[in-house]
Amino acid sequence: MSHNASFTPPSLLMATIGLSLATFMQVLDTTIANVALPTISGNLGVSSEQGTWVITSFAVSNAIALPLTGWLSRRFGEVKLFLWATLLFVLASFLCGVSTSMPELIGFRVLQGLVAGPLYPMTQTLLIAVYPPARRGMALALLAMVTVVAPIAGPILGGWITDSYSWPWIFFINVPIGIFAVMVVRAQLKKRPVVTSHQPMDYVGLLSLIVGVGALQIILDKGNDLDWFESNFILIGTAISVIALAVFVIWEMTDKHPVVNLRLFAHRNFRIGTIVLVLGYAGFFGINLILPQWLQTQMGYTATWAGLAVAPIGILPVLMSPFVGKYAHRLDLRLLAGLAFLAMGLSCFMRASFTHEVDFQHIAMVQLFMGIGVALFFMPTLSILMSDLPPHQIADGAGLATFLRTLGGSFAASLTTWIWIRRADQHHAYMNESMSVYDSATRDALDTLGGAGHKAYAQLDQILTSQAYMMSTVDYFTLLGWMFMGLILLVWLARPPFMAKAGPAASGH
């Protein structure tokens, strides 16, 4: 990618606003639908597990599109790619809003994810290009701030829109923002010199990646419904995924122009850093998905209040990010990352102590505490993973890490929902087995509910379901807490020195 550093737009401020708005819109879209999932699922007549496809379809297509960004920008030019990606994102958002069935919505979310792929990398590239070297750090710090604020705004905005208007408006809101961003960026950057080149495209690698990852995501999404490997569909899908991913790995290791440079995993710090980044982000993504669903489906929260309860996770990152970026190089980055995982793990153990009596303030305070972990997570892990890469491979490394992180979030959404629902079913079945009209505790419960009629049994079953989901939520957060504790040990396998590249790293959200 060429950075035409000599070009300065008529207004740096307006160019920055236009570029940042597009990224804000895209990052917002990864979280705004989380609190609306129960409403969307109910309105379109599907289960909450099927509703998760609204999240996973966007995330997996977004991940697949990321490796194409470099080739597309060299082929068509950075500004043109940014403008077309933003316009198509606006169109896809509108189509999501007018969807009348779940298959329609999923299809348009796939399109939305695909065209969203280039938005963040192009925003970062163009900001670096139009700012003078001395001020680039400030521009990237602003971009990092945007990517942290968007996940706070997402749950609140999504909840308020869902309660006050209707869920399609969480997608329609992108239309005016996107059109404004296109108009501003086109006005500011239309005279920027365009440098393009015709480089070969790794079609075999790209096709095997799409088939392998796509099949794996479908298996994860449909597995529970089809009873996993009892289903021929799952068996065939697994075979396709394994073969396609094997072809992908072999081809990428030997091709001269791979769509994804897997050879980077030969570097120890890149290997360790990427693993902790992907697993840490997957845990973070899972929390943001499960918590709003539990609050709405089992605790009686509205979408707005669920959004307000989870949003404090973003407050401390906004306040702490500039200081982390400025002073992190003075400390061992493994220590900072370890503290991040400690805060995340402890917050999960705090959630594992929740009961049905937990109040809004307690939930919000735990989210606020986890924000310490989020603030210390991204910059150190990204700096660690890029620390032993040669300068000419840093862009490839950042791209591959972003691709795997996005994919990790997508897979985490499917696995999290599956674990949560399956554990709830197991707890419900266990409690149901111990119920009997001959058992005094059961008879007392039925008497409290008005006798042994159908209505009382239905109410008792509802109580059992609520309790089962509470127990499942505790199980999930306990598991996640121990995973974060394990990451503390894993990150210390990285070897110093770490060249803390505060610019790119800090902006890597």
N, C-alpha and C positions, 0 to 999 in steps of 0.2 A: 504494500500500500504506500503510495507516495503522499507525503505531507507537504503541500505547497505552502510552506511556512511564510513566504513573502507576501501572500495575499492577506489583506485585512478587510473585513466587511465594513460597510458604512457605519453600522452600530454594533459594536461587540456585545453590548447589553442585550439588544433585541435578538441577535443571532444565538446568544446563550439561552435566552428565554425560549425561543422556538425549538432549539435542539433538546433542551431539558424537558420541555412539555411532552414531547413524543416519548421520551424514556419514562417520564412520570406516568403517562397513560398506559404504557406497556407493563410496567412493574405493578401499577395499581390493579391491572387486570388479573394478575396472578393471585391476588388476595381478596378482591372485591366480591367474588362469587362465593367465597367460603361460607359467609354467614347467610347467604341466600339459598344455599343448597337444599335445606328442608322445604322451603317454599317452592323452589323450582321443581323438586322431586314430586311434591304433592300436586302442583298444578298440571304437570305433564303425566301424572299417573304412574310413576315408577318408584321403586324402593330407594331408600337412602344410599344403599350400596351402589345401585345403578346411577344414582345422582352424582356420585364421585367421578363418573366419566367426564362430566363437565370440566373438572379440574385436570384429570389425567390426559384427556385428548389434547388440550391446549399445551400442557407441559411437554409431552413427548414429541409433538410436531414442532414445537419451538426448539427443542434440543436437536432434532434432526436437521433443522434449517441452519443452525449455527455454523457447522463446518463449511457451508456453502458461501458464507458471507465474504470471505477473502476473495474467492474466485469471482463472485458477482461484482464486487467493488472494482476489481481490476478490469473486468470485462466491460462494465457500463459506466464506471465513474462513481465516486463516493456520494456526491450530492444527488445525482439522479437516482441511485439506489435508495438513499434515505427518503427522498420525496415519494417515489413509487411505493415503497414499503409502507410509509405512513398512510398514503391514500388507500391502499388495499386493506390496511388494518381498519380504517374507518368504514370501508364497505363491508368487511367481514363482521365488524361490530354491529352494524345496522342489520345485517342478515341474521345474526344471533338474536337480536331483539325481536325480530318478526317471526322467529321459529315457533311452530305450533306443535311440535312433537320432539321427543328426546333424540331420535335418530337425526332429525334436521339440525337440532342445536349442536349435537356432537360433530356433525359434518362441518358446520360453519366454525365451530371452535377449532377444529383441525386446521382449516384455512387461516383462521386468525392467528394461530400459533406459528404456522409456516411463515406468514408475511411479517410476523413480529420478530423473527429471528435476527434480521440485520439491524434492528432499531438501536439496541444498546451499543453494540460494537461500532456502528457508524456515528452515533452521537459522541462517543469517546474519541474516535479517530478525528472527527471534524473539529471538536473542541481543541484537541492538541494542535491541529493544523492552523487554526485561525488565531490562537493566542500566542504572543511572544514567549520564548522559552522561560523568561523570568516569572511569568504569570500563569504558566500552565498548571502548576501545583494548586493554585487557587481555583482554577476552572474545574479541575478534577475533584477537588474537595467539595465544590458546589454540587457536582454531579453525584458524588457519594451521598451528600445530604438529601438530594432528591430521591435517590433509591432507598433511603432509610425512611423518609417521610411518607412515601407512597404506601408501604405496608401498614403504617399507622392509620392513614386516611382510609385505606381499603375497607377494613371491617366496619368502621363507623359509618362511612358513606354508603357502603353496601347495605348495612342494616337499616339506616334511615330511609334510603330510597325504597327498599323492599317493603317496609312498614307504611311509609307515607304515600307511595305511588304504586308501582308494581315492578316485579323483577326485571322485565325487559329494559327498564330505564338504567340498570347498571351497565348495559351495553350501549344504549343510545347516548349516554353522557360522553362517550368517546368521540362522537361525530363532530360537535363544535370545537372540541379541544384539538382534534387531529387536523381539521380544516384550517384552523388558526395557525397551528404549527407549520403546516405546509406553506401557507401564504407568507409567513414571516421568514422562514428559512429560504424560500425561493427568492424573495426580495433581497435578502442579505447576501446570499451565496451564488446567485445566478452568474456572476462575472468571474467566479473562481475558475482558474485554468483546470481543464480536465485532462488527466493522464490515464490512458487505458492501454491494456495489453491483452493479447490473445494467448492465454495459457491453456494447456490441455486439461480437460476435466476427467477426474477419476470416476468414470461411470460405473465400473464394476464395484468399486468400494462403496460408492453412494447407494447403489441399488441393494447390495447385500446388507448395508447398514439399515436402510429403510425396512426391508423385509424382516431382518433379524430382530430389530428393536420393536417394530410394529407388532410382530407376532408375539413377542414376549409380553408386551403391554396388554394385548388382547387376552392372553392366558391369565395374567394377573387379575384383570378386570372380570373375566367370565368364570374363572376357576371355581369360586365358591358356589355360584348358581348351578354349575354343571357337575358338581361333586368331583372336581379335580380329575385324577387319572382314571376314574371310572368311566369317563366320557371319551369317545373316539375323537371328538372335536379337539379336546385338550391334548390328547396324545399326538394327533397330527400336527397341531399348532406348535407343540414342543419340539417335534422332529424338525419342522421347518425352521424354527428359531435357532436351534442348535447348529444345523447345517449352514444356514445363512451367516451366523455370527462366526463360525469356524472359517468359512470362506473369506469373510471380512478381515479377520485377524491375519490370516496367511497372506492375503493379497496386500493389505496395508503395510506389512513388514517387508515386502519385496518391491512394491511399486515406487517409481522414481518421484511421482507427484501424488502422494497419498492424500485423500480427502481429510483423513485424521492421522496425525503423525504419532503412531503408537511407539516408535523408537524412543520417545522421550522418557518412557518408563525405565529405561536403563539407568537413569539418574536417580540416586537414592532419595534425595530430598524431595524431588518431584513425585516420586512414588509414594512416600510417606505422607507428604503434604496433601496430595490429591485424595488419598484414602480418608484422611481425617476431615478434609473439606466436604467430601461427598456424604460421609456418614453423619457429620455434624449438621450439615444443611438438611439432610433427610429427616433427622430428628426434629429440627426446628420447624420444617414444613409440616410434619405429622402433627405436632402440637397445635399449630395454627389451623389445621383442618378438623381435628377431633374435638377440641375444646368448644368452639361455637356450636357444633352439632349436638354435643352432650348437653350444653346449656339450654338449647332450644327444645330438643326432643324429650329430655328427661327432667329438666329443672324449671321448665315453664317460662324461660326468658323469651322476650320478643327478639327479632333480628337486631333491632337498634341496641338493646341492652346487652345482647351477646357481643356485638361489635365493640361497645364501650368497655366491656369487661376484658376483652383480649387486647385492645389497642395499647395499653400502657407498656407493652413489651418494646415499643419503638421510641419511648421518651428518652431514656438514658443514651441509646446509640446516637441520637441527634445531638445531645449535649457533649458526649464523650468522644465522638469520632474525630473532631479536629485535633484534640489533645493526643489521642492514640496515634494518629498519623504523624504528629510533630515529634513526640517523645519516645515512640516505640523503639527506635534504633539504639537507645541508651540501655535497654534491657535485653535479656535473652528472650527471643521471640517464642521459644518453647514454653517459657514461664507464663507469658501472656496468654498463649493458646491454652495452656493447662488451667489457668485461672478461669478462662472462658468456659471450658468444659466442666470445671468444678461448679461454677454458678449455674450452668444449665442442668447439671446432674442434681444438685441440691434442690433446684426449683421443681424438678420432676418428682423427687421424693416428697416435697411439700404437697404437691398435687395428689400424690398417692395417699395422703392422710385426709383428703376431702371426704365429707359425708354429705347426705342430702340437706344437712343443716348449714352447710357452708354459705356465707353471705357474699354479696357482690364485692365488698371492700377487700375481703380476704383473697378472693380470686384475682382482683385487679393488682393487689400488692405483690402477689407471687409473680404475676406477669411483669410488673415493674422490676422486681429483683432479677428475673431472667434477662432483662435488658442489659444488665452488666455483662453477661456472657455474650450476648449478641454483639455488643460494642467492641469486645476484645477478640471476637472470633475471626472476622473476615480478613482484616489487614495482616495479622501475624501469619495465618495459615497460607494466604496467597503469597506473602513474602518468602515463607519457608519453601514452598513448592517451586518458586522461580529462582531460588538462591543458587542452585548449582547448574542452571541452564546457560549455555553460551549466549551472548547477546543476540545473535541472529535467530535464536530459537525461542526467545521470550514471548513474542507475539503468538507463536504456535502453542506454547505452553499455556498461556492465559486462555487461548481459545479452547484448547482441549479440556482444561479444568472447568471452564464455564459450561461446556457441552456435557461433561460427566456430572457436574453439580445439578444442572437442569434435569437431566435424565434421572438422577438420584431422587429429586423431588417428586417426579412423576411416579416412579416405582414406589416411593414411600407412601404416596397417597393411596395407591391400591392396597399395599400390604397393611398399612395402618387400619384402613377401613375393614379389611378382612379379619385381622387379629381382633379388633374391637367387637365386631358383630359375632364372630365365632366364639370368643370367650364368653360373651353375654349369653349366647345360646347354650353353651355348656353349663354355665352357672344356673340358668333357668331350668334346664333339664334336671340338674342335680337337686335343686330345691323342690321341683315338682314331684320327684320320686319320693321325697320324704313326707309329702302331704298325703293325708288320708282322713276320711270322715271318722275313722276309729281313733285318730290321734287327737288328744285333748287340746293341743296348741292350735291345730287346724280348726277344730270345732269352735274354739274361743274366737279365732279370727273371723270365721264365718258369722258367728253370733253378733260380733261387733259391726259387721257389714250388713246385718239385717236378716240372717238366717241362711239356710242352705239352698237358696234358689239360684237360678241361672245368673241373675244380676249380681248376686254376692260372689259367685264363682268368677264372673268376668272381672269384677273389681279386684278380687284377690290375685287373679292372674296379672292384672295391670300393675299391682304392687310388686309382684315377683319380677316382672319384666324390668320395672324401674330399678329394683334392687340389683338385678343381674347386670344391668348396664353400669350401675355404680361400681360393682365389684370388677367388671371388665375394665372400666376406666382406671381403677386403682392398679390392676395387673399391668395395663399398658404403660402407665407412667413409671411403675417400678422397673419394668424391663428397660425402658428408655433411660432411666436414671443410671442403671448399671452400665448401659452402653456408653454414656457420656464419661463415666468413671474409667472405663476401659480406654477411651480415647486419650485421657490424660497420660496414661502409660505409653500409648502408641506414639504420640507426638514427640516424646523424648528419644525416639529412635533416630530422629533427624540429626544431622551432624552440622555444627557451626563451621565456618562463619556464615551468617545469614546477611545477605545484602538487602537491607530493608528498603525496597523500592516503594516508598510511601505513595508516589503518584499513582501508578497503575494499580497497586495493591489496594490502596484505600478506596479506590473506585470500583472495586470488583464485585459489587453486590449484584 
